[in-house]
């Protein structure tokens, strides 16, 4: 087997710890904030116009297990200062009515 593949595999496994996960979440949060602020500055500086909405991102889940994992992930993000709310099925469908025909498969978001 290729030694580079073994090195990559070991490096990957070293990221599969709770400490690494928390660190990586924090870095993703920082990157997301930087990206959002950079976009706002670019829009202010250039005056570019487009159909931009700042209502957040809706994640929805089609199984109870996925919903439970998503709720746990939302808690982790909240610990890092991200406004993440867990919504029940009816709340998700109210936020995004276009999901109504799929609604029977939505467990929440």
SETILO-863799 format. One record per residue: x, y, z of N, C-alpha, C in turn; residue number from 1; chain; residue in one letter. Coordinates in pm, 1 decimal. Example, Ala and Ser with C-alpha at 12.3 -4.5 7.8 and 13.67 -1.06 7.14 Angstrom:
2
      n.px      n.py      n.pz     ca.px     ca.py     ca.pz      c.px      c.py      c.pz   nr  kette  rest
    1319.0    -569.0     780.0    1230.0    -450.0     780.0    1320.0    -330.0     780.0    1      A     A
    1285.0    -225.0     708.0    1367.0    -106.0     714.0    1290.0       3.0     787.0    2      A     S
This chain:
109
      n.px      n.py      n.pz     ca.px     ca.py     ca.pz      c.px      c.py      c.pz   nr  kette  rest
      82.3    -119.4       0.0       0.0       0.0       0.0      86.6     125.6       0.0    1      A     X
      31.2     230.5     -49.2     100.7     358.5     -62.4     118.7     424.3      74.8    2      A     X
     241.4     458.8     113.3     266.0     524.1     242.6     192.1     657.3     256.3    3      A     X
     174.0     727.7     146.0      99.5     853.9     152.1     -45.6     830.6     190.8    4      A     X
    -102.3     721.8     143.4    -240.4     688.7     178.5    -249.4     656.1     327.3    5      A     X
    -151.9     585.3     381.0    -149.8     554.8     524.4    -137.7     683.3     606.8    6      A     X
     -49.6     775.1     562.7     -34.0     902.9     633.9    -164.7     981.2     633.2    7      A     X
    -228.8     985.1     516.2    -356.3    1055.8     505.8    -459.8     991.5     599.1    8      A     X
    -466.9     860.4     599.9    -562.4     790.0     685.4    -540.3     819.6     832.9    9      A     X
    -414.5     820.6     874.4    -384.1     851.9    1014.6    -418.8     996.5    1047.8   10      A     X
    -388.6    1088.3     956.2    -423.4    1228.9     978.3    -574.7    1244.5     987.5   11      A     X
    -647.4    1171.6     903.6    -793.7    1175.8     907.6    -844.9    1125.7    1042.1   12      A     X
    -793.3    1012.9    1087.5    -837.7     956.8    1215.4    -808.3    1050.2    1332.7   13      A     X
    -701.1    1125.9    1323.4    -667.0    1218.8    1431.7    -768.1    1332.7    1441.8   14      A     X
    -845.1    1353.7    1335.0    -950.1    1456.2    1338.5   -1082.0    1400.7    1392.7   15      A     X
   -1086.5    1272.9    1420.8   -1209.1    1206.6    1466.8   -1214.0    1198.3    1618.6   16      A     X
   -1186.0    1309.7    1683.6   -1195.2    1316.8    1829.3   -1287.1    1432.0    1865.1   17      A     X
   -1338.8    1429.4    1985.3   -1425.9    1537.6    2030.7   -1352.1    1670.8    2029.8   18      A     X
   -1227.7    1671.5    2076.5   -1150.4    1795.9    2080.3   -1128.5    1851.0    1939.5   19      A     X
   -1094.4    1765.2    1846.3   -1073.0    1809.9    1708.4   -1203.7    1859.8    1648.1   20      A     X
   -1312.3    1791.5    1676.7   -1443.0    1832.9    1626.1   -1477.4    1972.7    1675.6   21      A     X
   -1463.0    1995.5    1806.1   -1493.8    2127.2    1863.9   -1404.4    2234.9    1801.1   22      A     X
   -1277.2    2206.3    1784.6   -1184.6    2302.4    1724.8   -1226.1    2332.3    1581.1   23      A     X
   -1261.4    2229.3    1506.7   -1300.3    2247.8    1367.4   -1431.2    2325.0    1355.3   24      A     X
   -1524.9    2301.5    1446.9   -1649.4    2378.1    1446.3   -1618.6    2525.6    1470.1   25      A     X
   -1533.8    2554.3    1568.2   -1497.1    2693.2    1596.3   -1433.8    2758.6    1473.8   26      A     X
   -1346.9    2687.0    1404.1   -1283.6    2742.2    1284.3   -1385.5    2764.9    1173.0   27      A     X
   -1481.1    2674.6    1158.2   -1585.9    2692.7    1057.4   -1673.5    2812.8    1090.1   28      A     X
   -1704.6    2831.2    1218.3   -1785.0    2946.0    1260.9   -1709.9    3075.4    1228.0   29      A     X
   -1582.0    3080.2    1260.8   -1502.2    3199.0    1230.9   -1496.5    3225.1    1080.1   30      A     X
   -1478.6    3120.4    1001.4   -1475.4    3134.6     856.5   -1609.5    3186.8     803.9   31      A     X
   -1718.0    3133.3     856.0   -1851.1    3178.3     814.9   -1873.9    3325.0     848.0   32      A     X
   -1832.6    3367.4     966.9   -1847.4    3508.2    1004.6   -1763.5    3598.0     913.9   33      A     X
   -1640.4    3557.0     889.0   -1552.6    3634.5     801.5   -1613.8    3645.9     662.0   34      A     X
   -1662.6    3535.6     608.9   -1721.4    3533.9     475.7   -1843.4    3626.4     469.2   35      A     X
   -1928.5    3618.5     569.5   -2049.7    3701.0     573.3   -2013.9    3848.6     579.7   36      A     X
   -1921.4    3884.2     665.8   -1878.4    4024.0     678.0   -1809.9    4072.7     550.6   37      A     X
   -1729.1    3987.3     488.4   -1661.9    4025.3     364.2   -1763.0    4052.6     253.3   38      A     X
   -1866.4    3969.9     245.0   -1969.4    3991.0     144.4   -2042.4    4122.4     169.0   39      A     X
   -2077.2    4150.4     294.4   -2145.7    4276.0     326.5   -2058.7    4395.9     291.6   40      A     X
   -1930.5    4388.7     321.4   -1838.7    4498.0     287.8   -1828.2    4516.8     136.5   41      A     X
   -1821.9    4406.7      62.6   -1814.4    4413.9     -83.0   -1939.4    4480.0    -139.9   42      A     X
   -2054.2    4442.1     -89.5   -2179.9    4501.0    -135.8   -2182.7    4650.6    -103.9   43      A     X
   -2141.4    4687.3      17.2   -2137.8    4828.9      55.3   -2040.6    4907.9     -31.9   44      A     X
   -1925.8    4850.7     -58.4   -1820.4    4919.3    -132.8   -1854.6    4933.7    -281.2   45      A     X
   -1916.5    4832.1    -338.4   -1939.5    4832.5    -483.6   -2080.8    4875.0    -521.9   46      A     X
   -2172.9    4864.8    -428.7   -2311.6    4897.9    -460.9   -2381.0    4791.3    -542.8   47      A     X
   -2319.3    4674.7    -554.3   -2380.1    4565.8    -631.6   -2517.8    4533.1    -574.3   48      A     X
   -2609.9    4506.1    -663.7   -2745.2    4472.2    -622.6   -2780.9    4332.3    -671.9   49      A     X
   -2842.0    4256.5    -586.3   -2889.8    4123.3    -622.8   -2996.6    4082.9    -522.8   50      A     X
   -3062.5    3972.1    -546.6   -3173.7    3927.7    -461.9   -3121.5    3859.2    -337.2   51      A     X
   -3065.1    3938.1    -248.4   -3004.6    3885.6    -126.3   -3105.1    3890.2     -11.2   52      A     X
   -3117.3    3780.4      56.9   -3202.6    3772.9     175.6   -3116.8    3733.8     294.3   53      A     X
   -3144.0    3790.3     407.9   -3070.8    3754.7     529.8   -3168.2    3701.5     634.3   54      A     X
   -3233.3    3593.6     598.2   -3328.4    3532.3     689.8   -3274.3    3404.8     751.4   55      A     X
   -3151.8    3370.4     718.6   -3092.8    3250.2     774.2   -3097.5    3133.8     677.4   56      A     X
   -3060.1    3019.9     729.0   -3056.3    2896.8     650.2   -3147.0    2795.5     718.8   57      A     X
   -3232.8    2735.2     642.5   -3322.5    2633.3     696.2   -3268.2    2496.1     660.8   58      A     X
   -3236.2    2419.9     762.0   -3199.9    2279.2     743.9   -3323.1    2199.8     785.2   59      A     X
   -3361.9    2102.4     706.4   -3473.4    2016.9     748.2   -3431.7    1871.4     736.7   60      A     X
   -3498.0    1789.3     815.7   -3456.3    1649.7     828.5   -3572.6    1557.0     798.0   61      A     X
   -3541.5    1447.4     728.9   -3645.6    1354.5     685.1   -3645.5    1224.2     763.1   62      A     X
   -3579.6    1224.1     878.9   -3589.2    1108.4     969.5   -3568.5    1158.7    1111.5   63      A     X
   -3619.5    1084.5    1205.9   -3605.2    1123.4    1346.6   -3458.1    1122.4    1388.4   64      A     X
   -3384.8    1023.3    1341.8   -3242.5    1015.5    1377.2   -3166.6    1137.1    1324.7   65      A     X
   -3194.5    1175.6    1199.1   -3128.2    1293.6    1143.1   -3168.7    1419.5    1219.5   66      A     X
   -3295.6    1429.2    1255.7   -3342.3    1544.5    1332.7   -3271.1    1551.2    1468.1   67      A     X
   -3261.1    1438.2    1535.8   -3192.7    1434.4    1666.0   -3046.3    1476.2    1652.2   68      A     X
   -2979.2    1426.3    1549.2   -2839.8    1465.6    1525.3   -2829.0    1613.9    1491.0   69      A     X
   -2923.6    1662.6    1413.3   -2924.5    1804.9    1378.4   -2946.0    1893.2    1499.6   70      A     X
   -3033.9    1850.0    1590.8   -3057.5    1926.2    1713.7   -2932.0    1929.3    1799.9   71      A     X
   -2860.8    1817.8    1806.3   -2735.2    1814.0    1882.0   -2632.1    1906.0    1817.1   72      A     X
   -2626.5    1905.7    1685.8   -2535.6    1994.8    1614.2   -2569.9    2140.8    1636.7   73      A     X
   -2699.2    2171.4    1643.6   -2741.7    2309.3    1669.3   -2693.5    2354.8    1806.9   74      A     X
   -2698.0    2266.0    1903.3   -2650.2    2300.1    2037.7   -2500.4    2331.3    2035.5   75      A     X
   -2425.9    2254.1    1962.3   -2281.0    2279.2    1951.1   -2258.0    2415.5    1887.0   76      A     X
   -2330.9    2446.7    1782.2   -2314.7    2575.6    1716.7   -2353.1    2690.6    1809.7   77      A     X
   -2457.3    2672.9    1888.1   -2496.2    2777.6    1984.8   -2385.1    2803.0    2084.8   78      A     X
   -2315.4    2697.8    2127.1   -2203.7    2715.1    2220.5   -2093.3    2800.6    2160.4   79      A     X
   -2089.5    2805.9    2028.1   -1988.7    2886.0    1958.0   -2046.1    3019.5    1910.0   80      A     X
   -2161.9    3056.2    1962.6   -2218.3    3188.0    1934.3   -2302.8    3199.0    1809.2   81      A     X
   -2339.1    3088.0    1749.4   -2421.5    3090.0    1627.8   -2568.0    3076.9    1668.8   82      A     X
   -2652.2    3161.1    1611.3   -2795.4    3157.2    1640.6   -2858.0    3041.4    1562.8   83      A     X
   -2869.6    2928.3    1626.9   -2931.6    2810.1    1566.4   -3052.8    2772.7    1649.6   84      A     X
   -3165.1    2763.7    1584.6   -3288.3    2723.7    1652.5   -3336.4    2590.8    1597.8   85      A     X
   -3392.7    2512.3    1684.8   -3449.1    2383.1    1645.1   -3599.0    2403.1    1628.5   86      A     X
   -3650.1    2365.3    1512.4   -3791.1    2383.6    1480.6   -3860.5    2249.3    1463.9   87      A     X
   -3982.6    2243.3    1507.8   -4064.6    2125.6    1483.2   -4116.4    2126.1    1340.0   88      A     X
   -4179.2    2017.6    1300.7   -4229.2    2001.7    1164.7   -4318.9    2117.4    1122.7   89      A     X
   -4417.0    2152.3    1205.7   -4510.6    2259.0    1169.8   -4440.3    2393.0    1154.1   90      A     X
   -4340.8    2418.3    1238.3   -4264.7    2543.6    1227.6   -4184.1    2548.0    1098.1   91      A     X
   -4124.4    2435.0    1060.3   -4048.5    2428.5     935.5   -4140.2    2458.6     817.4   92      A     X
   -4258.6    2399.9     816.1   -4351.6    2419.9     705.6   -4405.0    2562.9     702.9   93      A     X
   -4411.2    2626.5     817.4   -4452.8    2767.2     821.7   -4342.6    2857.0     765.1   94      A     X
   -4217.9    2826.1     798.0   -4104.6    2904.4     746.7   -4091.1    2884.9     596.1   95      A     X
   -4109.3    2762.8     550.3   -4093.1    2732.3     407.3   -4212.7    2655.4     354.0   96      A     X
   -4317.6    2728.7     315.9   -4439.9    2663.8     266.5   -4417.9    2576.3     143.2   97      A     X
   -4311.7    2600.5      67.6   -4285.6    2519.8     -51.7   -4259.9    2373.3     -17.1   98      A     X
   -4232.4    2344.7     110.0   -4209.8    2205.9     152.2   -4339.7    2131.8     183.2   99      A     X
   -4452.4    2197.5     167.5   -4580.6    2138.5     208.1   -4606.8    2002.0     144.8  100      A     X
   -4576.7    1985.6      16.9   -4603.9    1856.1     -47.5   -4510.8    1748.0       3.7  101      A     X
   -4398.3    1787.7      61.7   -4301.2    1696.0     119.4   -4319.9    1687.1     270.6  102      A     X
   -4413.2    1766.4     323.7   -4430.7    1784.8     467.6   -4445.9    1658.6     549.6  103      A     X
   -4509.1    1557.3     494.4   -4528.6    1433.1     569.2   -4395.8    1363.6     598.7  104      A     X
   -4288.9    1402.9     526.5   -4156.6    1341.5     548.0   -4061.8    1432.4     626.4  105      A     X
   -4110.6    1550.3     667.2   -4027.3    1643.2     744.8   -4045.9    1615.6     892.4  106      A     X
   -3935.5    1591.0     961.5   -3939.1    1564.7    1105.1   -3908.3    1689.3    1186.0  107      A     X
   -3853.4    1788.4    1121.7   -3818.6    1913.6    1188.5   -3697.9    1973.5    1121.0  108      A     X
   -3649.6    2081.2    1181.8   -3535.1    2148.1    1122.7   -3462.5    2234.5    1222.0  109      A     X
